[in-house]
Amino acid sequence: MKNFLDLVQKRQSDRRYTDDSVEPEKLERCLEAARLAPSASNSQPWTFVVVNNPELVKKVGKAAMGPLYSFNTFATQAPVIVVIVMEKPKIITEVGGRIKKKEYPLMDVGITAGHFCLQATEEGLGTCMLGWFDERKVKKLLHVPEEKNIPLLITIGYTPENYRHRKKIRKKFEKAVKYNTYG
């Protein structure tokens, strides 16, 4: 990568994967990038459960398909699914969140997931963050305690050559950015 904006431009949500496995060292660098992400009061309210057993990947992937297996049908193709389990934040973060009516741990999970996906892009891997899945089923499959919350799954793997680098369609800069006032 030449610079960070090139990396951001290249990163996309990939919904197709090849049969190639993800090298452990590449996966570990993605997890390290995620682990190093900043968080409110340095709470680090996350645990990453790496699902790389092919049979278990299929089961977790099916849990992401929803009723009638109509959503996220690509999830079973990914060689790895990373499950982010939200942990209890530090008390100061929890109190601050109540006072300010903000979900700091969810913001933190978003930041760490972004770090993970950007590092995966740097490694030549594709990712897709999934918020639609049967959380109860995923918890059961992975032995996650019932009181825990799983905000995101991330599929990761190699994408077919003809699927890479789709054109990004975003709001115009002037529509998305305001200076000094919203109005």
KARABEL-V31954 format. One record per pair of residues at least 24 apart in sequence whose C-alpha atoms are under 10 Angstrom apart, sorted by the first residue. I is the first residue (numbers start at 0). GAP is how many residues later the second one is. D is the distance in whole Angstrom. If there is no record, write none. Layout:
I:GAP:D
I:GAP:D
This chain:
0:120:10
0:121:7
3:114:9
3:118:10
6:111:7
6:112:9
6:114:7
6:115:7
7:109:10
7:110:7
7:113:9
7:114:10
8:156:9
8:157:10
8:158:9
8:159:8
9:108:9
9:111:7
9:112:9
9:114:10
9:116:10
9:154:9
9:155:6
9:156:9
9:157:9
9:158:9
10:103:10
10:106:7
10:107:6
10:108:9
10:109:9
10:110:6
10:111:9
10:113:10
10:114:9
10:115:8
10:116:8
10:117:10
10:153:9
10:154:8
10:155:10
10:157:10
11:105:9
11:106:9
11:109:8
11:114:7
11:115:7
11:116:8
11:152:9
11:153:8
11:154:8
11:155:9
11:156:8
12:104:9
12:113:7
12:114:6
12:115:5
12:116:7
12:117:10
12:141:10
12:142:9
12:143:10
12:151:10
12:153:10
13:60:9
13:64:10
13:111:9
13:112:6
13:113:5
13:114:5
13:115:9
13:141:8
13:142:8
13:143:9
13:144:9
13:145:7
13:146:10
13:149:8
13:150:8
13:151:10
13:152:10
14:57:8
14:58:9
14:59:6
14:60:8
14:62:9
14:63:9
14:111:8
14:112:8
14:113:7
14:114:10
14:140:9
14:141:10
14:142:10
14:144:8
14:148:9
15:57:10
15:58:6
15:59:8
15:60:10
15:61:7
15:62:8
15:110:9
15:111:9
15:112:10
15:139:10
15:140:10
15:141:9
15:142:8
15:143:6
15:144:7
15:147:8
15:148:10
16:57:8
16:58:9
16:59:9
16:60:6
16:61:6
16:62:8
16:108:9
16:109:8
16:110:9
16:138:9
16:139:8
16:140:6
16:141:5
16:142:4
16:143:6
16:144:10
16:146:9
17:59:8
17:60:8
17:61:8
17:139:7
17:140:6
17:141:6
17:142:6
17:143:9
18:58:8
18:59:8
18:60:7
18:138:8
18:139:8
18:140:9
18:141:10
19:58:9
19:59:7
19:137:7
19:138:6
19:139:9
19:140:10
20:31:9
20:57:9
20:58:6
20:59:8
20:135:10
20:136:7
20:137:8
21:30:9
21:56:10
21:57:7
21:58:7
21:103:8
21:134:8
21:135:6
21:136:7
22:134:10
24:98:10
25:93:9
25:94:8
25:96:10
25:97:6
25:98:9
25:99:9
26:53:9
26:55:10
26:89:9
26:92:9
26:93:8
26:96:9
26:98:9
26:129:9
26:130:9
27:88:10
27:92:10
28:87:9
28:90:7
28:91:8
28:93:10
28:94:9
29:83:10
29:85:8
29:86:5
29:87:7
29:88:8
29:89:5
29:90:6
29:91:9
29:92:9
29:93:8
29:95:10
30:51:9
30:81:9
30:82:9
30:84:9
30:85:6
30:86:10
30:88:9
30:89:9
31:80:10
31:83:9
31:84:8
31:87:9
32:79:8
32:80:9
32:81:9
32:82:6
32:83:6
32:84:9
32:85:9
32:86:7
32:87:9
33:75:9
33:77:8
33:78:5
33:79:6
33:80:8
33:81:5
33:82:5
33:83:8
33:84:9
33:85:8
34:77:7
34:78:10
34:80:9
34:81:8
35:76:8
35:79:8
35:80:10
36:71:8
36:72:9
36:73:10
36:74:7
36:75:5
36:76:9
36:77:9
36:78:7
36:79:9
37:70:7
37:71:10
37:73:7
37:74:8
37:77:10
38:50:9
38:54:10
38:65:8
38:66:8
38:67:10
38:68:8
38:69:5
38:70:8
38:71:10
38:72:8
38:73:8
39:49:8
39:50:9
39:52:9
39:53:6
39:54:10
39:56:10
39:57:10
39:64:6
39:65:7
39:67:9
39:68:7
40:48:9
40:49:7
40:50:9
40:51:7
40:52:6
40:53:10
40:55:10
40:63:10
41:47:9
41:48:8
41:51:9
41:66:9
42:44:9
42:45:8
42:46:5
42:47:5
42:48:9
42:49:9
42:50:7
42:51:10
42:61:10
42:62:8
42:65:9
43:42:9
43:43:8
43:44:9
43:45:7
43:46:9
43:61:8
43:64:7
43:65:9
43:68:9
44:39:10
44:40:8
44:41:6
44:42:4
44:43:6
44:44:5
44:45:8
44:59:9
44:60:6
44:61:9
44:63:7
44:64:7
44:67:10
45:37:10
45:38:6
45:39:6
45:40:5
45:41:5
45:42:8
45:43:9
45:59:8
45:60:10
45:62:8
45:63:7
45:66:9
45:103:10
45:104:9
45:105:10
46:35:10
46:36:8
46:37:6
46:38:5
46:39:7
46:40:7
46:62:10
46:103:10
47:34:6
47:35:6
47:36:5
47:37:6
47:38:9
47:105:10
48:32:8
48:33:6
48:34:5
48:35:6
48:36:7
48:93:8
48:95:9
48:104:9
49:30:7
49:31:6
49:32:5
49:33:6
49:34:9
49:92:10
49:103:10
49:104:10
50:28:9
50:29:6
50:30:5
50:31:6
50:32:7
50:91:9
50:104:10
51:26:9
51:27:6
51:28:5
51:29:7
51:30:8
52:26:8
52:27:8
52:28:10
53:24:9
53:25:7
53:26:8
53:27:10
55:24:10
55:25:9
55:85:8
55:86:9
56:24:6
56:25:10
56:98:10
58:78:9
58:79:8
58:82:8
59:73:9
59:74:9
59:75:10
59:77:8
59:78:6
59:79:9
59:80:10
59:81:7
59:82:9
59:93:9
60:72:9
60:73:10
60:77:9
60:92:9
60:94:9
61:71:9
61:72:9
61:75:10
61:76:10
62:69:9
62:70:6
62:71:5
62:72:8
62:73:9
62:74:6
62:75:6
62:78:9
63:66:8
63:67:8
63:68:6
63:69:4
63:70:6
63:71:9
63:73:9
63:74:9
63:89:9
64:67:8
64:68:7
64:69:8
65:66:7
65:67:6
65:68:7
66:66:10
66:67:9
70:61:8
70:62:9
71:56:10
71:58:8
71:59:10
71:60:8
71:61:9
73:54:10
73:81:9
74:53:9
74:55:9
74:78:10
74:79:9
74:80:7
74:81:9
75:79:9
76:78:9
76:79:10
76:80:9
77:48:9
77:49:9
77:50:10
77:76:10
77:77:6
77:78:6
77:79:6
77:80:8
77:81:9
78:76:8
78:77:7
78:78:6
78:79:9
79:47:10
79:74:8
79:75:6
79:76:5
79:77:7
80:46:9
80:47:10
80:48:10
80:49:10
80:72:7
80:73:6
80:74:4
80:75:6
80:76:9
81:31:10
81:34:10
81:45:10
81:47:9
81:70:8
81:71:6
81:72:5
81:73:6
81:74:8
82:46:10
82:47:10
82:55:9
82:56:10
82:59:9
82:67:7
82:68:8
82:69:6
82:70:5
82:71:6
82:72:9
83:25:8
83:26:10
83:28:9
83:29:8
83:65:9
83:66:6
83:67:7
83:68:6
83:69:6
83:70:8
84:24:9
84:54:9
84:59:8
84:60:10
84:63:7
84:64:6
84:65:5
84:66:7
84:67:8
84:68:9
85:62:7
85:63:5
85:64:6
85:65:7
85:66:9
86:60:10
86:61:7
86:62:8
86:63:9
87:60:9
87:61:10
104:46:10
105:45:8
105:46:10
108:41:10
108:42:8
108:43:8
109:41:9
109:42:9
112:39:8
112:40:9
112:41:8
115:38:9
115:40:10
116:37:8
116:38:10
116:39:8
119:36:8
119:37:9
119:38:10
120:35:10
120:37:10
122:35:10
123:33:9
123:34:7
123:35:9
124:31:7
124:32:5
124:33:5
124:34:7
125:28:10
125:29:8
125:30:6
125:31:5
125:32:6
125:33:6
125:34:10
125:38:9
126:27:6
126:28:5
126:29:4
126:30:7
126:31:9
126:32:9
127:24:10
127:25:8
127:26:5
127:27:5
127:28:7
127:29:10
128:24:6
128:25:4
128:26:7
128:27:9
129:24:6
129:25:8
